[in-house]
Amino acid sequence: MHDIMPISQTGHEKLKEELVKLEAEAVVVRQRVKEAREQGDLKENAEYIYGRQNLGFIEGRMGEIRGKLNFSRITDCTQIPCDKAAFGTVVTLRNTENDSKVVFQLLGPHDADLTDDSISILSPVGDAMLDHVVGDTFTATVPRGELEFEVLEISKSEIK
């Protein structure tokens, strides 16, 4: 069973654009594979072998994107309240160990990597900061140990 994940409207549109490009590329690669198949011996036909591998990659990525689109709920990040750290909000944190500041937009796992300065709500830091308000401190357990942050500001996103 798949969980429905939130996705920004912008992230959803980017995934759909990538899917359209991949579908068009798949048509071209399928035609090349068909032409290469007609050349004869498939065991030593590099164009056919490479084409099949490339087509497998393209179709795999298309399946991955379709899964993300099917199991996501579009949320307009500009309409999220800023009273606490939640999906879509932009959170300014202070690392209490070295006093450095970092700004993250909390997004879902399907689009966190599609925009700069974003973090997934399922990542250790993203999950740990959820539901905190300005002034709160929290600890996130990451592979290299524990990090403690203070929430300095929560603001609205500029992206949908």
N, C-alpha and C positions, 0 to 999 in steps of 0.2 A: 504494500500500500504506500502511495506517495503522499507526502504532506504538501499542502498548498502553501507556496511561499509568496510573500509580497515581492513585487517588482515595480520599479519606478516606470512611469509612462515613457520616459526617455530611454531607459534600458530595454523596455519591451519593443519600442520602435527600432532600436539598433539591432536587436536580435532578428526582427522580421526582415530588416534590410539585408543582413548577412544571409539569411535563409534564401531570399530571392536571388542574391548573387550566386550562392552555391547551387541552386536549382538550375540556373542558366549555365553555369560551368559544367554541371553534371551532364546536361544535354550534349555539350560539345565533346566531353570526354567519352561518353557512350558512343558517339559517332566515330571518334578516333579508334576506339577499341574494336568497333565493328569492322572498320576498314583494315585494321591490323590483323584481325582474325581471318579476313579473306585472303591474306598474303600467304597463308600456308602454315608450315610447321610452327606450332604455338610454343613448344618447349624452348626454342632458341630465338623467339621473336621478342626482342627487348621492348619494342614499342607496345606490343600487346601486354606483356608482363607489367611494365611500368604503368600503362593505362589502367589495368585492372587494379593495381595497388592504389593508384591515385583515386580511382572511382570509389574504392572501398573507404578511403579516408574521407572523401567528400560526403558519401552517403552516411557514414558514421557521424560526422559533424552535423549533418542535416537532422538525423534522428535525435541527437543530443539537444539541438536547438528546439525541435518540435516538442520534446519532453519538457524542456524548461518553459516554453510558451503554454503548453497544456496544463502544467501544474503550477501556475502562478496566478496571482491576483494583482491587477494593475491598481496602483495607488498614486494619486497626485501628491507628490512630496511637498508642493507649495501650500497645501491645505492642512498639513499636520500641525496640531497645537505644539507649542514650544515649552510647555510646563514641565516636561521631563524628557529624558533621552529616549527616543523611540524611533522606529523605522522612519526614514525620511528626514529626520532632523540633522542639523549640522552642530556638532558638539566640539567645543574647545576644551582641551584637557591640559593639565599641568602634571608632568611626571614629577612626583615628590622626591625622587632620588636625586635627580640632576637638575631640577627646576626648569626643564625645557618644556615648551608648549608645542602642542600638536593639535591639528584640526581635522576631524573626520566627519564625513557624512555617513550615517548609518543606512545601509542598503541591504537588500536580500542577497543570498548567495548567487542568484542568477545574474545580478547586474553590478555587484560590488566591484568587480574587476574592470568594468566598462567605463568607469569615470575616474578621474584623478581624485586623490585624497578621500577615497571611500573605503569603508570597511564593512565586512559582512556582519550581520546580526548573529551569525552562527560562529564567528571567529572567537577566540578566547577573550580578546579585549572588547569586541563588539557586544558579545553576550554579557560580559561582566558590567558594562556601562548601562545596559538597558534599565529603564525605570528610575535612574538616578536623577536628582535635581541639582541645580546650581548650588555649590557649596559642599556637596557630598564628596566623600573619598571612597574609592573602591579598589580592590585588588584583583588583578587578572593573572591567572596562572598560564604562562607561556612556556614553550619548550626550554628556554634557558633559565626559568625560575619564576619568581613572582614580581610583578610590577604594580606599583601603587600610583593611582592617578587621583587628581582632584578635578571636579567638573567646574570649569570657570564660566562657561556661557553655553546656552542652547539657543540656536536660531533657526529660522526657516530656510529651506533649501531654495536655491535659485533655479534648479532644474525640476521639471515635472517628473 
